[in-house]
Each structure stands twice: as C-alpha cells, then as structure tokens.
Amino acid sequence: MKKRILQTLLVLALLMLTLGTSAAQDNLVVVRYPITSDPASLEPGLVKELYSAEIALSLHAGLFTYDADTNVVPYMVSDYTVSDDGLVYTFTLHDNILWHNGRPVVAADFKAGWERYLDANVGAQTAGVPWENVVGGLELFADEADELTGVQALDDTTLQVTLMQPSNTFLQDLAVPVTWVVPAEAVVAGSPEWVDNPVGAGPFKFVEWTPNVSLVLEANDDFFLGKPEIDRIEYLIVPDSNTALAQYEAGELDIVGVPPSALQRVSDDPVLSEQLAFFTRAQLRYAGMNQAMFEPFKDVRVRQAFNHAIDMEVIVTQLLNNAWTMPTGLVPPNIPQYNPDLAGYTYDPALAQELLADAGYPGGEGFPVLELATLDTTQAEAVAAMLNANLGITVEILQPERGDMIDGLWAGDRWQFFLFGWTADTPSASVWTYELLYCDLDSNFSNYCNPDVDGLIDQARSTLDVAESTSYWQQAEALAMDDAALIPMGYARFIYLVNPQVEGFRANLFGPIGFANVSKSS
C-alpha cells in the first residue's frame, strides 16, 4: 500500500512539474518575426546579408553601435580617448560584460577576434577592410605576420588601437557587426565553425536553429545593460513575402515587411493601415550586369542601352505602388555624400536602340539570350518585357532560392544579369560606390572595373577633409553612372506592419535595430 501511495505521489509531482513548466512556457513574452531564409552565419564577422546582420544585433554586442537615428554611440565602451595626432584610440570597456558562456569579456578578446577575421581561411565578409588602416592589418591579412600589432590589450578593460593614418570613419567601422567578435573558445581556430552553439554577448542568447523553419533566441538575464523585456524572439523562415503577410493577418507573426505589391491594399484597409510603420532606408535596388559572364556587357554602349530601355517610373509607381522612390544615382538620399545634382538615365527607347545598334546588335540581332536571376519575378518580368519590346532582346528569368542567389553573387560566376539590393551598414557613399564598383572586390558582383573610378575612390577614402572627400565620392559616382556600371532601379523604404501589442520596434537607415528595447503587452 505504501509503495502504491509513493508511486501515486511521484506521478502527481511529475504532473505538477510538467504543468508548471507548461504554464511558464505559456507565459513567455514572445515576438515572432519572419526572415526569408536561413542566415548565412551567426558569427558577426561572417555576416554576408541583411538577415544575418539583423540577428547579430540581438545575439552579439560590439564596441560601438548605431542608434535609432543612425548615430554612432558607445556600446561595450564606457569611455575612450583619441591621441592628438588622431592615430591612437584607447577604449575602456565596461567591467560587467559577460559572454553567454559566463566568461567575462576582456580587451584581449577583440585582438584575438580581429586576428581571426584577418585569417583568409575563415572567410570574413570584410576581406580585411576595417583593419587595413590598423598597424599590421595588411601584413596579417597577406599572411606576412603572426599578429595584429596595432591592437594591444593593456589590461582586461583597456584596448588600444594604433592606425597608420588618421581616419574619420574608424568609429563607424567599429559600430558595424562585422567588427564585433566572439570568444575564441567558442569557435574553431582558422575555420568558420562553432565548437558548439553560437556564443555572443548581446541581449539575447541562442536556443535552437531548425534549418528552413526557425531560429530561436531567449533573453540574456546577464546582459550588461539589463535583461530585455521580451523573453524570446522566434525568427520564422518564410521565403515568400505574401505568405508572411497572410501569416501576420492570421495572428501568427508580430511584425512583417509589406511587399510593394500589397502596399495599396494594406494602406486602404481601415485596420491594417493603422498598424503601418514607415522608416527611411539607405538601400539601392539595382540590376547588375556581370561583365565576366556576359561578353556584351563589356561594351559601355550596351550597358547604356539597357539603362535607357527600362522605364523606372512605371516600375516604381505602377508596379511597386511607390514603395520605392525614383533613383538618380547609386547613393541614396540621407547619406552625407548623396549628390542631388545627378539626374540618372532617362527612359528613351529610341536612344537605347541607337546605342545597341552602334554596339553591333541592330534591333537585337545577334544578341545572345540573356539570363536574369531574381528573387522577385514581378519586377524581373517587367524588365524582361521592356528589354524585349525596346531592344529585341530575349531574357530568360531564373528564380533561385535566396541562399543560392546570395552564394552565386559572392561567387561572381553564376548570374549573368541580376536584380538585387544593397543596404548600408555605415552612412557613407563607400557602401555603394566602393563596395559595388571597386575593381576585383568580392562584393563587386558585376565584375565592373574602371581604374579612373578606383582612383577617385582611393582619394575619397584617404582624405580627412570632409568636403574634399565628398567631392571625390560624387565624382566617382558620376563617372560610374556615365559608364553605366549598373542599372539603378530605385531607393527602397522600410515598410512594416507591427502588432499593436508590440512597442519599441524601430529601424534606422540600415534596418531594425534589434529587440533589446522592444516590449509586448498581453
């Protein structure tokens, strides 16, 4: 009898424990947010696309960050000084920061982390760029040195960085997740792999990642700026934007981007229109012409013909419901080096036909069939139809999965012609004019190369005089536009639907600024 009573009590105890755990789970404050594909990496220095960068803001932390107004602000840094000659930066770290594995963050972690990103075997997206002005950075990246000599941990909370020449953008670089680091014990040395689960120092910790389904993070109780108000973020992988919108309307998501095709309907809906949130965005949508893969694109007349043959106004106003704004150049408005005097290419089918004929393809005769890779067939179909109608060119549309699309862009040898977007991670013309156009740069997906453009970019990046630097950036952009380096399609905006229960969700020029200050009422 006693044995049976004990068994019964044990069963009841287990049942109460299960019910208690279930109740606790039910009481979690969860924000559900869609992403279109699995992130390329959860290590900040290996970020290659927008969603990885967004997740990095929740999972990781860095010396500096950008606030909601796109200002550089200290993050892990409690204080810093710059020497009179502008070469030596000394950073003092907060002394209460812990990695998610429980170990204190120390200054030496940044030296080790940056040396990791300068190891070509790790494959950091930056390819050494943020540290090329740091003493020893070029040598380490070229495998001609064993350490990043310009970076020294003076003690556990003091980090000193010595530059080769003064820079007015160094703190901007430190505010971008690609310069944020992880503890050396959490990753495989010389390889882009985690030893176990991802480890950061941000407001949320890794829980689980189910490929093609979801990525789950939970609040970090030990976050040095205080535990977030929400308990969990569920990044749900929803490849199709219209499907994500339907899930939001069904109450299955808390925040969703509004696809341009649905903007008019959402704006006209008396309920949904009250949940719309618009944020200024620094993103260029463009069509890239890969000169390494498609011989005709090496001819500037062909590239100019393509620019004149596509009616951007029809695409932006009629097809996209003004979700974008009309492009005039490469650099979007609200970037300091934006050039308001650039007019862009006019829609001029007659001139386009003349240019194509001069290039040896009258009426499109002899022009090879062209493949257009895209994640959005609506815009691609319009572009293909215009090129066919105005130039007699046959365009076949490819729609790869997002991850495959991005891999192909970085490989540089998969897509002949492509539609894509490039979003800022710093408020500088460098994001577009340098990253998309500089000869032999990995992010130059079009394989465009003009030494004169490169020379102007080099001058823009090396001068400390702001006005002089701006002039060089604008000259480089104007020359690249004359050269029809790519086809600007529009400047995008951030347009979201946000659950009325969610407060504090914000985006700056680069995108959502994370969920550390987001709350959700019941």
N, C-alpha and C positions, 0 to 999 in steps of 0.2 A: 504493500500500500504506500509506504513512504517513498519507495522508488518511483511509483507512478506519479505521486504528488510532485516530486522533484522534477520529473520529466515534463509534467504539465507546466510547472513554474518556469522551467527553462524555455519551453516553447512560447509561453506568454512574454517572457523577457525579450526573446529574439523578435517576436512580433512587434512589441513596443519599440524596439530599436529600429526595426525596419520602417515602421510608421513614422517614427521621429525623423529618421533620415529623409523619408519621402516628403514629409512636411517641410523640412528645412530646404529641400530642393525646390519645392513649390513656392517658397517664399523668396527665392533668389530674384534679385532685380537684374533682368537680362535685356540687353539691347541686341537685336538681330539686324545684321547689316549685310547686304549682298555684295559679292565680288564676282567677276565674270569667269575667273579661272583660278587655279591654284597659284599661290605666289611662287615666283621663280626661286626665292630663297628667303629664309627667315634670319639670315645673318645680315646686319645692316650694311656692311661694306660690300656685299654682293648683290644689293638691290639693282634690278635692271628695268623695272617697270613700275607703273603707278601704284598698283595694289600692294606690292611688297613694301614700297615706301610708306604707304598709309599704315600698314600693320606695324612697321618698325617704330612709328611714333607711339604706339601703345606698349609694345614689347620691350623697347630699348630706351636709353637716355644718352645724351651726349654733353659735351662741354657747354655748347650753346644750342639755341633752338630759335625758331621763328614764332612770334605770337600771332594773334588773330589779325593784326594789322600789318603783317609781314615785316615786322621789325625784328632785328637780331637781338636776342635777350640772353643773359646768362642762364644756364640750366644746372649742370653739376658744379659750375664755378661759383664760388662765393665772392671772389674778388680777383682782379687781375691788373697788371701794370704793363706798360709798353715803354721800352727804353727810348731815350731822346732821339736816337738815330732811326727808330722805327723797325729795328731788326730783332730785338729780343722781347718775347712775350713771356711773362711769368704768371701762371694761373694757380690760384689757391682753390682746392676742391672743398666742398662741404665734407665734414668728417663723419657724417652719419649715413653714407650711402652704402647699401648692400647689393651685391649681385643676388639673383634669385636663388642661387645655391647657398646663400647665407654668408659668403665671404665678403669682407669689406672691400669696396672699390679703392684702389690706390693709384697714385700717379703712374707707377711703372706699368699698369695695365694699358695705358694709352701708348706708351713707347712700344710695347710688345704687339699691341693690336695694329698699329700703323705699320710696323715692320712686316706683319703678316700680310697686310693688303698690298705691300710692295713686292711680295713674292709672286712672280708671274704664274706659278703653279696653282695659286689659289684662285686666280681669275677674277679679281676685283673689277667691278664695272668702271671704276675711275681710271684704271690703267696708270696709276701713279700721279695723276694730275694735281690733286690737292697738295701733294708734298714735293712737287718739282721745284718749288722755291724754298723748301726747307733744306738747310745744310745737310748734305749726304743723301738726300732723297733720290736724285738722279742716279747716283752711283749704286745705291742699293737696288733700285728698280732694274738697272742694267746688269745686276749680279756682279758688280765690281767691288762690292763692300759687304761687310758682315752685319753692320748695324746702321741705324738711322742716327748718325752722330749729332745732328742738330736738335735732337729731342733728349732731354735728360730729366729723370725723376730726382729732384733734390732731396725729397723725403716723401713720406706716404701721401701727403696732401699738396705737394708743390711740384708742378710740372713746368719745365722751361723749354721754350721752342725758339730756335735761332733761325732766322730767314737769311737768304743770300742777298735779297734786296727788299726795301720796304714795299708793303702791299696794302691797298685799300679794300681788299676783298677777303683777306685771310679769315676774319671772324665769320664772314658769310659762309666760307667753306666749312668751318667748324660747326655751323648750325645745320648742316645737311646730314641726314642719317648715314650717308656713305662714309663719313669720317668718324662715326660712332663705333665703339669697339665692344668686344665680348671678352670674358675671361679666358685666358689661354688654355686652362684645364678643361674647358667645355667644348673645344674644337680639336680637330685632328691637325697637327702641325703640317704645313705645306699642302693642305688639301681642303677643298670647300665642303667639309663634312663636320657634323656634330658628333661628339663622343657618345652622347645620349640625347636627351631632349634639349631643345633650344634654351639658352640662358641669357637673360638680359639684366637690366637694372631699372626698367621702366615701370609704369604704374600698373601694368598687368603682366601675369605670368602665363607661360604655356601650359595648356591642359592636354589637348589632343588635336591631331590633324588626321582627318579621314579624306584621302585624296578624292577630288571631284565631288565632295559632299560638303565638308565644313572644316573650319579651323576655330578652335575654342580657346579663349583666354579668360583667366579669372583675376579678380582684383588682387593686387600685391599688398598685403597687410603691412609690409615693412617699407613701402615706398617712402623715400626721404621727404617728399613734400606732402605726405598724408595719403591714407587709403582712399581710392576713388569711391564715389557714391554708388555706382552700379557694381554689381557683383560679378558680372560675366558679360563678355562680348562673344557672340556667335557670328562669325563670318561665314555666311552660307554661299556656296558656289552655285551661281545661277548664270549660265552662259548667255541667255537671251534677255535683253533689257525689257522687252514687252512681257515676258514671263515674270520677271521680277516685279514689274509694276502691278500685274494681276495679283501676285502674292501679297504685295503691300495692301491692295484694296481688300483682300480677303483677311487682313489682320495677321498675316504670317511674317511680315517684316516691319521694322520700325522706321527705317529710313531707306529711301530708294532714289536713285537718279532717274530723272524723267527723260525718256528718249525724245528727240526732236519731233518724231512722227506723232507723238501723243501729246505734245505740249498744248496744242489748241484745245483738244478735248478736255484735258485736265484744267486748263485756265477757264473754260466755260462751265465746269462743274461747280455748283454752289458750295459743296462741302470740300472737295479736294483743293479748290483754288485757295481756300483759307489755310491750307497746310503747305503751300508752296514756299520755298526758300531759295532766293537767288543770291549768288556770290560771284564777285568778279574773279575771273580766272586768267592766268597767264599761260595760255596754250594755243599753239598754232596747229591747225589741221591742214594737212598738205598732201599733195601727190608727189611721190618720189619717182625719179626716172633713173634707173640703175644703169650707168654707162658701162660698167664692167660686164653686164649680162646682155645688153641690147645695143648693138652697134649703132643704129640710127641716132640714139640719144647722145652720142659723142658730138653730133653736129648741133651747134647752137641754134641754127635756123629751125631744126625740128623741135627743139625744146621751146623756142619762142612760139612756134606754130601751135603747139599744144596749149600754151598759156592763153593764146588769143582765141582758141576754138572752144573753150569751155565757158559757159555763161554762169559765172559765180552768183550773180544776183538771183537768177532763177533757182539755183540750188539752195541758197541761203534763205531767201524769202518764201518761196513756194514749197520747196521740198522739206526744208528744215524748220519752217514756221518761225523764223528769226531766232532760233535757239542759239545760233552763232551770229557774229557781226561780220560785215564785209572786210576782207583782207586788203591791205595796201602794201604790205611787205612781209618780212619774216618775223620781226619783233612786234609783239602785241602791245597795245596801249597799257598804261600804268607801269611800264618798265622804264627806268630813267633814260635809257638810250633810244626810246621809241622816236621814230622820225615822222612827224605829221606831214612832212612835205612829199613823202613818197606817194605816188598815185596808184601804183600797181598796173597790171595789164588790163587793157580794155577788151571787152568781148567784140571781136572783129573777125568774123569768118572769112571775109574776102582777103584780109591781110594774112590770115593763117594759111589760106590756100596758096597764096603767092609765096610765102616763106617755104612751105613744104615743096612746092614745085622747084624753087631755087635750090633746094637740098637734093633734088633728083627724084622726087616722088610726085609728079603731077597727078592730081586727083586721087592720090593714094596708090597709084600704080607702082608695083614692085615693093611696096612697104610690107614687111613681114607681119604675120599675125602676132598680136601683142597680148601677153597675159597680164591681167590686173588682179593683184592679191588684195583682199579687203576683209574686214570683219563686219562690214555693213554693206550688203548688196544693194540697198536702195540708192545710196549715193553713187556706187560703182556703176549701176545700170544707167543712171543719168549721164555720167561721164562717158561711158562707152557709147551711148546713143549719140551724144554730141560730137564725139570724135569721128564716128561713122558718118553722120549726116554732113558734117562740115569739112572733113578731110578724106573721107572714103576709106578710113582705116577700120579693120576688123579687130575688135577687142574681146578676148575671152576672159570671163570672170572666174577667179578662184576664191574660195572662202575657206581658208584653213582654220583649224581650232586656234584659239588665241595664243596658247603657249607655243604652238608650231609657228604661228605668224611671227611672234617675237624672236624665237630662235632663228628663224630664217632671215630676219632683218639684221640681227647681230652677226650672222654668218656672212652676209653680204653677197651670197652667191645663189640665192634661191628665188627671189622675186624680181622680175624684170621691171614692173611698174606696180606701185602700191599706194594705198591710201592709209594714212596713219596720223597720229597726233603726237606732239612733243611738248610736254609740260615743264615749266620752270621748276627748279629746286633752289635757285638763287635769283634775286631780282636783277638780272644782268643780261644784256644782249648776247653775252657769251653762250648762253644756253642754246640759242638757235644759230647765230652766225658762226660761232666756233664749233660747237658740238655737231652740227648737221653738215658743215661745209668744209672743215679744215682737212687738207689732204691726208689721206691714209689713217684718219681717226676711226676707231671701231664704230662709233655712233654716226659716222658719215655713211648712212645706208645707201645713198645714191651713188657712191664712189665718184663724186664730183671732185675736181681738183683744178684750182686756179692759183698759181703762185702769187699773183698780184693781190688776190683776196687774202691769202695767207699772210702776206707782208703787212697789210693793213691791220689784220687781226693781231699779229705779233706786236705791232706798235700800240694798239689799243690795250693789250694785256700788260704791257710793260711800263706804261706811263702812269705816274701817280696824280698828274693833273687831271681832275675830273672832266673839265670842259674839253681838253685835248683828247682824252680817251674817248669821250662821247663822239667827237668828230671822226675819229678813226673808225669806231664801230659803225657809224652811219655811212661813211664812205665805203666800207667793206660790204655792208648790206646793199647799198645802191648798185655797186659793181656786180654783186651776185645776182641781183634782180635783173639787171641788163643782160646778164649772162644766162638768165633763165635756169638757174641752178636747180630749182624745184618749182612746184606749182602751189602757191598759197591758196587754200580753199576757204579759210575763214578762221576767226578767233572764237574759240568756244567759251561758254559760260558754265558755271556750276549751277545746276538746277535740280533741287531735291524736293521730294515730299517727305515731311517729317511728322511722325506721330505726335499729336498734341500733348501726349503724356511725357514726351522727351524734351528736356530743356538743356540748353548749353551747347548744342551741336553747332559748330562753327567751321568755316573754311576760310583760308587766306588765299593769296594768289596761286598757291601751289596745290591746294587741296584741303580736305578735312584735317584739322589739327589734332586729331586723336580724341580719346574718350575720357581722359583724366578728369575733366571738369563737366562731364555730362551727367545729368540725373534723369530719373524716370519715376513719375508718380504712379500710384496704383489706380 
